[in-house]
Structures are given as structure tokens and as C-alpha cells.
Amino acid sequence: KYTCMMGGGCGAIPVLVLMADASMLNRLGALIYIFLFGLVSLEAVPIFKEARQAPVSLKEEEESSAPDTGSVLDILREVRPRCGCCRRRSTAEEVQPNMAFRHLMAVKFWHGAYGASIGSTLFYYVTYVLRLGGWERLQVIAAGGLIAGVTEIGLNLVYMRLFSAGDGRQDLSGIKDRRLLSYVVFCRLLNALATFLIIGWADASITMVFLWAFTTRLGLASFSFWRVSAQCWLVDEDCIFGAVPGRKRQGIIFGALAMTQNFAGAFFSSMTFLGLGLAGLETVNCEAQCKHLSGGPVVDTTGVVAECVDECFLGVIAQQPDSLRMYVRTVIGIWAPFCELLIAFHAWKY
């Protein structure tokens, strides 16, 4: 988790810098920065080369003895909701759907919707609701990310000691697991309420954004521990107590869960961007507007050109309709908390 956080932070650096100043020099620096990280990623090539394919005889023996694992589509058929007519037509011999699997799939779906909605509109909230641009916007986004990151790291250290203490196999009654679930559901409900009050209800300000960056990590940091544990519990249950005992479908199950979350993220991200246009978002190519001030064919956003681009962009922010600002606040302050309520419900029913 820490590695993913560091990777996300390193990847966000060139994006934030280019959002503040997309000069040719910064673009060249971002290109070199990405190229260097690409070279570092080649360190993983020897690791992949160490993988060896199993002998043909061993593979045939495993395939002949192992039951059919099916495909991702089979997983989706197992968890799909059934209408009343389908239930009446089902026979007594038909395998009943795994309700825990269904609820976990719903958790992944709404978690993807929540993340896509927040991620797609947070930039527009800082830009058009707070009316910030250039380096000032970069400073606010970077400071908010720093607050969220420090909070996440501190809470993870506490949670690793709290939730990983002792041997979980000795907790036969499952008290610790239920305690973790209760705490996670409580945090998601608390985060939904805090997001509604801070983003959807209170007056927009930089201070409130920093406060939300802190409270949102308080509400979400514990979710990763329960989510990973719940997926592992589901795989173990399917292998040991499933309809066909002995089926090792962990890869297919994890793939179906990831596909559900990615589908929800892609769908709601597209719908969110479509809503920006319907809410009245007006865009202007400020570099093209100020191109006449540049001496050469390449627009160098420095000096007089930079001042022109900054003034143009501030004008674009000022001309946005109030319906756009209301839409952005509604997505983050009302729609995202609604997704969290659904996540909490399905997590509790799991």
C-alpha cells in the first residue's frame, strides 16, 4: 500500500506542475522525468524472466485432477440478481447464489463509482468552485494531498498493529473480524456525513478542503484492511465450501471483482464528464488566444505570453455559470456520500 501511494505521488508531480505552468521547458522536463521512471521500471524484467513454465506432464496432471474453474462470465452469472419469475422457475437442485459474494461485488461496484466521481470532479472543484488557477491551485492540491498522505500513513501504522495483532486462526468465534467490520462501516458512514457537511453544505474555502482531506482519510484508511480480508475469506469459502469443493478460482474471482470496480469507475467517470458539459462548462484555448504575442511558431508560455495565458484562464474561471459550480458540489457532496452509504450497507450485509 505504501508503494502504491509513493508511485501515485511520483506520477502526480509532473501533472501538477504542468497544470500550473505548461511551458515548453516544463513539458520537456516532464518527458525526461517519465522516461527516467520508465528506465527504472525495467528493473522488474529479470524478475519476470525467472518465471518458468511447468513441465507439460505436470500441467496435464493438474488439469486432469482439478475441477473446471469456469470463467469470469460464470462468476457474474452466479451473483447476478434474479427476478421473481426466475426464482419460481428454478429447481430445488439449482445452486443458490452466494449472497456474500453478491454483496462484495456490490461493494466493489459502488467503491469504483465513488472513486471515479471524486477523482473526476475534485480538480474542477478546486478550479471553478474555489476559483484558483496556476501555482496557487498547485499549492492547494499539493497541500491537500500531503495532509491526506500523512494521515493515511499514520492511520495505517496504527491499524497494522491493531488489526494484525495475534494469530487470526485462534479467533474461532470471529469477534475480531466482526469488530473490524463494525469499525469500517462506522468510518464509512462518518465519512459520508463529513463529506456532505464540508463539501455539500458548508461555504467553499481552502480551509474546508484541507479539513476534508483529513477527514476523508480518517473514514477510508481502514477500508483497505477489511476489503482485502473479505476477498480472501470469499476465496477460501468458495474453495472449501463451494458448490464444487476444491475449485481454485481465486484468480477468476479477483478478476471479476476488479472488472466490476473498473467498469463502474469507467462508466461513472464518463457520466461525470458528460454532466460537466450539460451543467454549462465553457472552455477556451488560452494558448491559442495568446499565440499572437509569441515571436515564433511554438508558443512559449513565459513572460508576456504567460501573463496573457493567466489572465485568460482567470477569465474562463469567472465566466463559468453557477450551475457548473453547483453540479461539482453536488457530485462530491451528495452523490459520493450516497455511494458510501451503499458501500456501508453491502459491507454490513456481507
Salt bridges, closest charged atoms under 4 A:
ASP74 OD1 - ARG77 NH1 2.45
GLU78 OE2 - ARG249 NH1 2.92
GLU152 OE2 - LYS1 NZ 2.79
GLU152 OE1 - ARG217 NH2 2.84
ASP167 OD2 - ARG169 NH2 3.12
ASP238 OD1 - ARG249 NH2 2.64
GLU287 OE2 - ARG27 NH2 2.75
ASP322 OD1 - ARG325 NH1 3.70
GLU340 OE1 - ARG188 NE 2.84
